């Protein structure tokens, strides 16, 4: 008090009271009331609803969806479907009975990808063990970034990745992670390859980097170009490998100061199911110190088959591999693994941000099990469990039988196509993709040439429209290069019989025989 510069006691008290009044306005006092006394969710009602919903799932999404007598799809236009689904979200909630009806409608108007006559995508069929695993991961509701929050699934992911590396042929192991889709796996590969080549890019960016170029097989997946765009490399710096690949690569090294760093080989192309000669490409990559990535999202399943693993000869020489068990092996979507041969924590160093609220280094357990910093994501679903539980239930031998049967059925279909009048096979299938044209009777007398190709180009789209509207089956079509539209059938589902494949060809003829 003796110091004239010191504030007076009254002034201090006044300032404190003003501060308290401000806080009371910003943070009003919490009063006891229903919001605090009553639980927000009545668990008995929640359990009852879940039981009822599971009955709907079993009846509608399992029994009916796999019944060959049911439709593959109940086609509706977007305008009509919007009305049928009652999409408006309102202030007030609806009764459980109405919600269950919404569940039924969602299943009814969805495409039944488990149906034995669904051949439209690179996934199909019902996998019960993987489905149950999906239910469990949703019920447990955890995220796979630290061992403390996801101990079981952390260890399961590690076990699955190690087994997959063993099948690839990496006897000394490696590293890896499950992520949302093969496109992400391919992006990881490009990013890791660039980081190994130019580690400074992570911190200083592209400003001082040379012009980096990458190569992919001509039939490679479009996600490679998307990765180049997303990572700032530019789609014009992605080049297709054409035979002889070695000559092309050698020339590119000399062009305009470009620096090659990455090659993508495809094991099972999307359209034709073709396999690149990985061993030959690996020779080139080793010669030029290039990162070799193998996109085996579709064809990786052949590794479980002694009869067909030769298709991926040389894959053990790859620096990284993308493999989607949700395709041929039928794990529930999504289930995609990215694997690398490196064991020096390259994946961690490339993507690590060291978030202190997650990845504390003074935890009471071995923090090497905190795998989240390997990922570009934060939250990450424990997708590996869907593959682990399925693998546990079936064993490697049954997985092998699934692959062998699917490819045998594809060969049967190809042979049948060759025998059928009006059907023409594009090429002998190497995997489970069977590509063919259907030529209606009115076009069969036309000579091979532009007029036939022009008219044939319109056939597949019309037949596809008709099959969707009848709901009898579902297969895809596309053009390729200068070829007119053709059908692409993909055989995966072990429920598919020879009778189903015969039906498809009969139905195509029935739906398209009037076309001119």
C-alpha positions as CSV (number, residue, x, y, z in Angstrom):
1,X,0.0,0.0,0.0
2,X,2.9,2.2,0.6
3,X,4.0,2.1,-3.1
4,X,2.1,4.7,-5.0
5,X,2.4,2.6,-8.3
6,X,0.6,-0.5,-6.8
7,X,-3.1,-0.8,-7.7
8,X,-5.5,-0.3,-4.8
9,X,-7.3,-3.3,-3.3
10,X,-10.6,-2.0,-4.3
11,X,-9.5,-1.8,-7.9
12,X,-8.3,-5.4,-7.9
13,X,-11.5,-6.6,-6.4
14,X,-13.5,-4.7,-8.9
15,X,-11.6,-6.2,-11.8
16,X,-12.0,-9.7,-10.4
17,X,-15.8,-9.2,-10.0
18,X,-16.1,-7.9,-13.6
19,X,-14.2,-11.0,-14.8
20,X,-16.4,-13.3,-12.9
21,X,-19.5,-11.6,-14.3
22,X,-18.1,-12.1,-17.8
23,X,-17.4,-15.8,-17.1
24,X,-20.9,-16.3,-15.8
25,X,-22.4,-15.0,-19.0
26,X,-20.1,-17.1,-21.2
27,X,-20.4,-20.2,-19.0
28,X,-23.8,-20.3,-17.3
29,X,-24.2,-22.4,-14.2
30,X,-25.1,-26.0,-14.8
31,X,-28.4,-26.8,-13.1
32,X,-29.6,-30.3,-12.3
33,X,-32.4,-31.4,-14.5
34,X,-33.7,-34.2,-16.8
35,X,-30.8,-33.7,-19.2
36,X,-28.4,-34.8,-16.5
37,X,-30.6,-37.2,-14.6
38,X,-32.0,-39.3,-17.4
39,X,-29.8,-41.4,-19.8
40,X,-30.0,-40.2,-23.4
41,X,-30.5,-43.7,-24.7
42,X,-32.8,-46.4,-23.3
43,X,-30.6,-49.5,-23.8
44,X,-33.5,-52.1,-23.6
45,X,-35.2,-50.3,-26.5
46,X,-31.9,-50.1,-28.4
47,X,-31.3,-53.8,-28.0
48,X,-34.8,-54.6,-29.1
49,X,-34.4,-52.5,-32.2
50,X,-31.1,-54.1,-33.1
51,X,-32.6,-57.6,-32.8
52,X,-35.5,-56.6,-35.1
53,X,-33.1,-54.9,-37.6
54,X,-31.0,-58.1,-37.7
55,X,-34.0,-60.1,-38.6
56,X,-34.7,-57.7,-41.5
57,X,-31.0,-58.0,-42.6
58,X,-31.2,-61.8,-42.5
59,X,-34.5,-62.0,-44.4
60,X,-33.9,-59.3,-46.9
61,X,-30.2,-58.9,-47.4
62,X,-29.1,-62.5,-46.9
63,X,-31.9,-64.9,-47.8
64,X,-33.7,-63.0,-50.6
65,X,-30.5,-61.3,-51.9
66,X,-28.9,-64.7,-52.6
67,X,-32.0,-66.4,-54.0
68,X,-31.6,-67.0,-57.7
69,X,-35.4,-66.7,-58.1
70,X,-35.3,-63.1,-56.8
71,X,-34.3,-60.1,-58.8
72,X,-30.7,-58.8,-58.9
73,X,-32.1,-55.3,-58.8
74,X,-35.5,-53.5,-58.6
75,X,-34.6,-50.7,-61.0
76,X,-36.2,-47.2,-60.4
77,X,-35.3,-43.9,-61.9
78,X,-33.7,-41.4,-59.6
79,X,-36.8,-39.3,-59.5
80,X,-39.1,-42.2,-58.6
81,X,-36.6,-43.7,-56.1
82,X,-36.3,-40.3,-54.3
83,X,-40.1,-40.5,-53.7
84,X,-40.1,-44.2,-52.6
85,X,-37.3,-43.6,-50.1
86,X,-38.8,-40.6,-48.3
87,X,-35.4,-38.9,-48.0
88,X,-36.4,-35.8,-46.1
89,X,-34.8,-35.4,-42.7
90,X,-37.1,-33.7,-40.2
91,X,-37.0,-32.2,-36.7
92,X,-38.9,-35.0,-35.1
93,X,-37.9,-38.6,-35.1
94,X,-39.9,-41.5,-36.4
95,X,-41.1,-44.8,-34.8
96,X,-39.0,-47.9,-34.9
97,X,-41.5,-49.6,-37.2
98,X,-41.1,-46.8,-39.7
99,X,-37.3,-47.0,-39.4
100,X,-37.4,-50.7,-40.0
101,X,-39.4,-50.1,-43.1
102,X,-36.7,-47.6,-44.2
103,X,-34.2,-50.5,-43.7
104,X,-36.3,-52.8,-45.8
105,X,-36.6,-50.2,-48.6
106,X,-32.9,-49.5,-48.5
107,X,-32.2,-53.2,-49.1
108,X,-35.0,-53.7,-51.6
109,X,-33.9,-51.0,-54.0
110,X,-30.2,-51.7,-53.6
111,X,-28.4,-53.9,-56.2
112,X,-28.0,-57.4,-54.8
113,X,-24.3,-57.9,-55.3
114,X,-24.5,-61.3,-53.5
115,X,-27.0,-62.6,-56.1
116,X,-25.6,-65.5,-58.1
117,X,-26.3,-63.6,-61.3
118,X,-24.5,-60.4,-60.4
119,X,-21.3,-60.2,-62.5
120,X,-20.9,-56.5,-62.9
121,X,-18.0,-55.6,-60.6
122,X,-14.7,-57.1,-59.3
123,X,-16.5,-58.1,-56.1
124,X,-19.5,-60.3,-55.6
125,X,-21.1,-63.0,-53.4
126,X,-22.0,-63.4,-49.7
127,X,-19.2,-64.1,-47.2
128,X,-20.8,-64.9,-43.9
129,X,-17.7,-64.8,-41.7
130,X,-16.5,-61.5,-43.0
131,X,-20.0,-60.1,-42.7
132,X,-20.1,-61.0,-39.0
133,X,-16.7,-59.4,-38.6
134,X,-18.1,-56.2,-40.1
135,X,-21.0,-56.3,-37.6
136,X,-18.5,-56.7,-34.8
137,X,-16.3,-53.8,-35.8
138,X,-19.3,-51.6,-36.1
139,X,-20.5,-52.7,-32.6
140,X,-17.1,-52.3,-31.0
141,X,-16.8,-48.9,-32.8
142,X,-13.1,-48.3,-32.4
143,X,-10.4,-46.7,-34.6
144,X,-7.1,-48.3,-35.5
145,X,-4.4,-45.8,-34.6
146,X,-3.2,-46.8,-31.2
147,X,-2.8,-50.1,-29.3
148,X,-4.5,-48.6,-26.3
149,X,-7.8,-48.0,-28.1
150,X,-7.7,-51.0,-30.5
151,X,-5.5,-53.7,-29.0
152,X,-7.2,-56.7,-30.5
153,X,-7.4,-55.3,-34.0
154,X,-3.9,-54.0,-34.0
155,X,-2.5,-57.5,-33.4
156,X,-4.9,-59.0,-36.0
157,X,-3.9,-56.5,-38.7
158,X,-0.2,-57.3,-38.0
159,X,-0.9,-61.1,-38.2
160,X,-2.8,-60.7,-41.5
161,X,-0.2,-58.5,-43.1
162,X,2.6,-60.9,-42.2
163,X,0.7,-63.8,-43.7
164,X,0.1,-61.8,-46.9
165,X,3.8,-60.9,-47.1
166,X,4.7,-64.6,-46.7
167,X,2.5,-65.4,-49.8
168,X,4.1,-62.6,-51.7
169,X,7.5,-64.2,-51.0
170,X,9.0,-61.6,-48.6
171,X,10.7,-64.1,-46.4
172,X,12.2,-61.4,-44.2
173,X,8.9,-59.6,-43.7
174,X,8.2,-56.0,-44.4
175,X,5.6,-53.4,-43.4
176,X,2.1,-52.5,-44.4
177,X,-1.3,-51.1,-43.5
178,X,-4.9,-51.6,-44.4
179,X,-6.6,-48.6,-45.9
180,X,-9.8,-47.5,-47.7
181,X,-9.4,-49.0,-51.2
182,X,-6.8,-50.0,-53.8
183,X,-6.7,-46.4,-55.1
184,X,-5.4,-45.3,-51.8
185,X,-2.9,-48.2,-51.8
186,X,-1.6,-47.0,-55.2
187,X,-1.3,-43.5,-53.9
188,X,0.7,-44.6,-50.9
189,X,3.1,-46.4,-53.3
190,X,3.7,-43.3,-55.3
191,X,4.1,-41.1,-52.2
192,X,6.6,-43.6,-50.6
193,X,8.6,-43.9,-53.8
194,X,8.9,-40.2,-54.1
195,X,9.8,-39.8,-50.5
196,X,12.6,-42.4,-50.8
197,X,13.9,-40.6,-53.9
198,X,13.5,-37.0,-52.5
199,X,13.0,-37.2,-48.7
200,X,13.1,-33.4,-48.4
201,X,9.8,-33.1,-50.3
202,X,7.9,-33.9,-47.1
203,X,9.1,-30.7,-45.5
204,X,10.1,-28.3,-48.3
205,X,7.7,-29.4,-51.0
206,X,8.2,-29.7,-54.7
207,X,10.0,-26.4,-55.3
208,X,13.5,-27.7,-55.6
209,X,12.6,-31.2,-56.9
210,X,13.5,-32.3,-60.4
211,X,10.8,-33.2,-62.9
212,X,9.8,-36.6,-61.7
213,X,8.2,-39.1,-64.1
214,X,6.4,-42.4,-63.5
215,X,5.5,-45.3,-65.6
216,X,2.5,-47.6,-65.6
217,X,1.3,-50.5,-67.7
218,X,-0.9,-49.5,-70.6
219,X,-4.0,-51.2,-69.0
220,X,-3.1,-49.9,-65.5
221,X,-5.7,-48.5,-63.1
222,X,-6.7,-44.9,-63.4
223,X,-5.8,-44.3,-59.8
224,X,-2.1,-44.0,-60.8
225,X,-2.9,-40.9,-62.8
226,X,-5.1,-39.7,-59.9
227,X,-2.2,-40.1,-57.5
228,X,0.0,-38.1,-59.8
229,X,-2.5,-35.3,-59.8
230,X,-3.2,-35.4,-56.1
231,X,0.5,-35.5,-55.2
232,X,1.4,-32.6,-57.5
233,X,3.4,-34.7,-60.0
234,X,1.0,-34.0,-62.8
235,X,-0.8,-36.5,-65.0
236,X,1.4,-35.5,-68.1
237,X,4.3,-37.0,-66.2
238,X,2.7,-40.5,-66.2
239,X,3.8,-42.6,-69.1
240,X,2.4,-46.0,-70.3
241,X,4.8,-48.8,-70.7
242,X,4.7,-50.4,-74.1
243,X,6.9,-53.2,-75.3
244,X,9.8,-53.1,-75.3
245,X,9.6,-51.5,-71.9
246,X,13.3,-51.3,-71.4
247,X,13.8,-49.2,-74.5
248,X,11.0,-46.8,-73.5
249,X,12.4,-46.3,-70.0
250,X,15.9,-45.8,-71.3
251,X,14.6,-43.1,-73.7
252,X,12.6,-41.4,-71.1
253,X,15.6,-41.0,-68.8
254,X,17.2,-38.8,-71.5
255,X,14.1,-36.7,-72.4
256,X,14.1,-33.1,-71.2
257,X,15.9,-33.8,-68.0
258,X,13.1,-36.0,-66.7
259,X,13.9,-38.2,-63.7
260,X,12.1,-41.6,-63.5
261,X,11.4,-42.8,-60.0
262,X,8.4,-45.2,-60.1
263,X,7.0,-48.1,-62.1
264,X,3.6,-49.6,-61.7
265,X,3.0,-53.1,-62.9
266,X,-0.5,-54.5,-62.9
267,X,-1.4,-58.0,-61.8
268,X,-5.0,-58.5,-63.0
269,X,-6.2,-55.5,-65.1
270,X,-9.7,-54.2,-64.5
271,X,-11.1,-55.0,-68.0
272,X,-9.3,-58.0,-69.3
273,X,-7.8,-59.5,-66.1
274,X,-4.3,-59.4,-67.7
275,X,-1.0,-59.8,-65.9
276,X,2.1,-57.8,-66.6
277,X,5.4,-59.7,-66.7
278,X,6.6,-58.6,-63.3
279,X,9.9,-60.5,-63.4
280,X,10.9,-58.7,-66.6
281,X,9.8,-55.3,-65.3
282,X,11.7,-56.0,-62.1
283,X,14.9,-56.4,-64.1
284,X,14.5,-53.0,-65.6
285,X,13.6,-51.4,-62.3
286,X,16.7,-52.8,-60.6
287,X,18.9,-51.7,-63.5
288,X,17.6,-48.1,-63.2
289,X,17.1,-48.0,-59.4
290,X,13.3,-47.4,-59.8
291,X,10.6,-48.2,-57.2
292,X,8.6,-51.2,-58.5
293,X,5.0,-51.3,-57.3
294,X,2.6,-54.1,-58.2
295,X,-1.1,-53.3,-58.3
296,X,-2.4,-56.7,-57.4
297,X,-5.7,-55.4,-56.1
298,X,-7.6,-57.8,-58.4
299,X,-5.1,-60.5,-59.2
300,X,-3.4,-60.8,-55.8
301,X,-5.8,-63.6,-54.8
302,X,-4.0,-65.9,-57.3
303,X,-1.2,-66.0,-54.7
304,X,-3.2,-68.4,-52.5
305,X,-3.5,-70.9,-55.4
306,X,-0.7,-73.3,-56.2
307,X,-2.3,-73.7,-59.7
308,X,-2.4,-70.0,-60.5
309,X,0.3,-68.2,-58.5
310,X,2.6,-68.4,-61.5
311,X,0.6,-65.4,-62.9
312,X,2.4,-63.2,-60.4
313,X,5.9,-64.6,-61.0
314,X,8.4,-62.1,-59.7
315,X,6.2,-60.3,-57.3
316,X,8.6,-60.9,-54.5
317,X,10.9,-58.5,-56.2
318,X,8.5,-55.6,-55.8
319,X,9.1,-52.7,-53.4
320,X,5.3,-52.5,-52.7
321,X,2.1,-54.4,-53.4
322,X,-1.6,-53.4,-53.4
323,X,-3.9,-56.3,-52.7
324,X,-7.7,-56.1,-52.1
325,X,-9.1,-59.2,-50.3
326,X,-12.6,-57.7,-50.9
327,X,-12.4,-58.7,-54.5
328,X,-11.7,-62.3,-55.5
329,X,-11.4,-63.5,-51.9
330,X,-14.8,-62.0,-51.1
331,X,-14.1,-60.2,-47.8
332,X,-16.7,-57.5,-47.1
333,X,-16.1,-54.1,-48.5
334,X,-13.8,-52.5,-47.9
335,X,-10.7,-54.6,-47.2
336,X,-7.6,-53.3,-48.9
337,X,-4.0,-53.9,-47.9
338,X,-0.9,-52.0,-48.9
339,X,2.4,-53.8,-48.3
340,X,6.0,-52.8,-48.6
341,X,9.2,-54.8,-48.5
342,X,11.0,-52.0,-46.5
343,X,11.7,-52.7,-42.9
344,X,13.3,-49.4,-41.9
345,X,10.1,-47.6,-40.9
346,X,9.9,-45.9,-44.3
347,X,6.1,-45.9,-44.1
348,X,6.2,-44.2,-40.7
349,X,8.8,-41.6,-41.6
350,X,7.0,-40.7,-44.8
351,X,3.6,-40.1,-43.2
352,X,4.4,-39.4,-39.5
353,X,3.1,-36.1,-38.0
354,X,3.8,-37.2,-34.4
355,X,0.5,-35.9,-32.9
356,X,1.3,-35.6,-29.2
357,X,-2.3,-36.3,-28.1
358,X,-2.1,-39.8,-29.7
359,X,1.4,-40.9,-30.1
360,X,3.1,-40.2,-26.8
361,X,6.5,-41.8,-26.5
362,X,6.4,-42.4,-22.8
363,X,3.4,-44.8,-22.7
364,X,3.5,-47.8,-20.4
365,X,3.5,-50.2,-23.3
366,X,5.6,-50.8,-26.5
367,X,4.6,-47.8,-28.7
368,X,5.8,-49.6,-31.8
369,X,2.3,-51.1,-31.8
370,X,0.8,-47.6,-32.3
371,X,0.5,-47.9,-36.1
372,X,-1.6,-44.8,-36.8
373,X,1.3,-42.6,-37.7
374,X,2.0,-44.8,-40.8
375,X,-1.3,-43.7,-42.2
376,X,-2.3,-40.4,-43.9
377,X,-5.6,-40.9,-42.1
378,X,-6.3,-40.4,-38.4
379,X,-9.4,-42.5,-37.8
380,X,-9.1,-45.9,-39.6
381,X,-11.5,-48.8,-39.6
382,X,-10.1,-52.2,-38.5
383,X,-10.8,-53.8,-41.9
384,X,-8.2,-56.5,-41.5
385,X,-10.5,-58.2,-39.0
386,X,-12.9,-59.0,-41.8
387,X,-10.2,-60.9,-43.6
388,X,-8.7,-62.5,-40.5
389,X,-12.0,-64.0,-39.2
390,X,-12.8,-65.3,-42.7
391,X,-9.3,-66.8,-43.1
392,X,-9.6,-68.4,-39.6
393,X,-12.9,-70.0,-40.5
394,X,-12.0,-71.2,-44.0
395,X,-8.3,-71.8,-43.9
396,X,-5.9,-71.3,-46.7
397,X,-7.0,-74.4,-48.5
398,X,-10.6,-73.2,-48.9
399,X,-9.4,-69.8,-50.1
400,X,-7.4,-71.7,-52.7
401,X,-10.4,-73.7,-53.7
402,X,-12.5,-70.5,-54.2
403,X,-9.9,-69.0,-56.5
404,X,-9.5,-72.3,-58.5
405,X,-13.2,-72.7,-58.9
406,X,-13.8,-69.1,-60.0
407,X,-11.2,-69.4,-62.7
408,X,-12.5,-72.8,-63.8
409,X,-16.0,-71.3,-64.1
410,X,-14.5,-68.4,-66.2
411,X,-12.9,-70.9,-68.5
412,X,-16.2,-72.8,-68.8
413,X,-18.0,-69.5,-69.8
414,X,-15.3,-68.7,-72.4
415,X,-15.6,-72.1,-74.0
416,X,-19.4,-71.8,-74.0
417,X,-19.2,-68.4,-75.6
418,X,-17.0,-69.7,-78.4
419,X,-19.6,-72.4,-79.2
420,X,-22.6,-70.1,-79.2
421,X,-23.8,-68.6,-82.5
422,X,-23.7,-64.9,-82.4
423,X,-21.2,-64.7,-79.5
424,X,-17.6,-63.8,-80.1
425,X,-14.8,-63.9,-77.5
426,X,-12.4,-61.0,-77.5
427,X,-9.5,-63.1,-76.1
428,X,-8.8,-66.1,-74.1
429,X,-9.3,-65.2,-70.4
430,X,-6.1,-65.1,-68.3
431,X,-8.1,-64.7,-65.0
432,X,-11.8,-64.4,-64.1
433,X,-12.7,-61.7,-66.7
434,X,-14.5,-63.0,-69.8
435,X,-15.0,-60.4,-72.5
436,X,-17.2,-61.0,-75.5
437,X,-19.5,-59.5,-78.1
438,X,-23.1,-60.5,-78.8
439,X,-24.1,-60.0,-82.5
440,X,-27.9,-60.0,-83.0
441,X,-29.2,-62.1,-85.9
442,X,-29.9,-59.0,-88.1
443,X,-26.2,-58.0,-88.0
444,X,-24.7,-61.5,-88.5
445,X,-24.7,-61.2,-92.3
446,X,-22.8,-57.9,-92.3
447,X,-19.1,-58.0,-93.4
448,X,-16.5,-57.1,-90.8
449,X,-16.0,-53.4,-91.1
450,X,-17.1,-49.9,-90.0
451,X,-20.8,-50.4,-90.5
452,X,-20.9,-53.6,-88.4
453,X,-18.8,-52.0,-85.7
454,X,-21.0,-48.9,-85.6
455,X,-24.2,-50.9,-85.2
456,X,-22.6,-53.4,-82.8
457,X,-21.5,-50.5,-80.6
458,X,-25.1,-49.8,-79.7
459,X,-26.0,-53.4,-78.8
460,X,-24.5,-53.8,-75.4
461,X,-25.9,-50.6,-73.9
462,X,-29.5,-51.5,-75.0
463,X,-29.2,-55.0,-73.6
464,X,-27.7,-53.6,-70.3
465,X,-30.7,-51.3,-70.0
466,X,-33.2,-54.1,-70.6
467,X,-31.5,-56.5,-68.1
468,X,-31.4,-53.7,-65.4
469,X,-35.1,-53.0,-65.9
470,X,-36.1,-56.6,-65.8
471,X,-33.7,-57.3,-62.9
472,X,-32.8,-60.7,-64.3
473,X,-29.0,-60.2,-64.0
474,X,-26.2,-57.6,-64.1
475,X,-23.1,-57.6,-66.1
476,X,-20.9,-54.8,-67.3
477,X,-19.9,-53.4,-70.8
478,X,-17.4,-51.0,-72.1
479,X,-15.4,-50.1,-75.2
480,X,-11.7,-50.4,-75.4
481,X,-9.5,-48.5,-77.9
482,X,-11.2,-48.6,-81.2
483,X,-13.2,-51.7,-80.4
484,X,-17.0,-51.4,-80.2
485,X,-18.8,-52.0,-76.9
486,X,-18.5,-55.5,-75.5
487,X,-19.6,-57.3,-72.4
488,X,-17.3,-58.0,-69.5
489,X,-18.3,-60.7,-67.1
490,X,-16.5,-61.3,-63.9
491,X,-16.9,-64.7,-62.2
492,X,-16.2,-64.7,-58.4
493,X,-19.2,-65.9,-56.4
494,X,-18.9,-69.6,-55.4
495,X,-22.6,-69.8,-55.5
496,X,-22.6,-69.4,-59.3
497,X,-23.3,-72.6,-61.2
498,X,-22.8,-73.5,-64.8
499,X,-26.6,-73.1,-65.2
500,X,-26.3,-69.5,-64.1
501,X,-23.6,-68.9,-66.8
502,X,-25.7,-70.6,-69.4
503,X,-28.7,-68.4,-68.3
504,X,-26.7,-65.3,-68.9
505,X,-26.0,-66.1,-72.5
506,X,-29.6,-67.2,-73.1
507,X,-30.8,-64.0,-71.5
508,X,-28.5,-61.8,-73.5
509,X,-29.9,-63.4,-76.7
510,X,-33.5,-63.0,-75.4
511,X,-33.0,-59.4,-74.6
512,X,-31.1,-58.5,-77.8
513,X,-32.3,-60.7,-80.6
514,X,-34.6,-58.0,-82.0
515,X,-31.8,-55.3,-82.3
516,X,-30.7,-54.1,-85.7
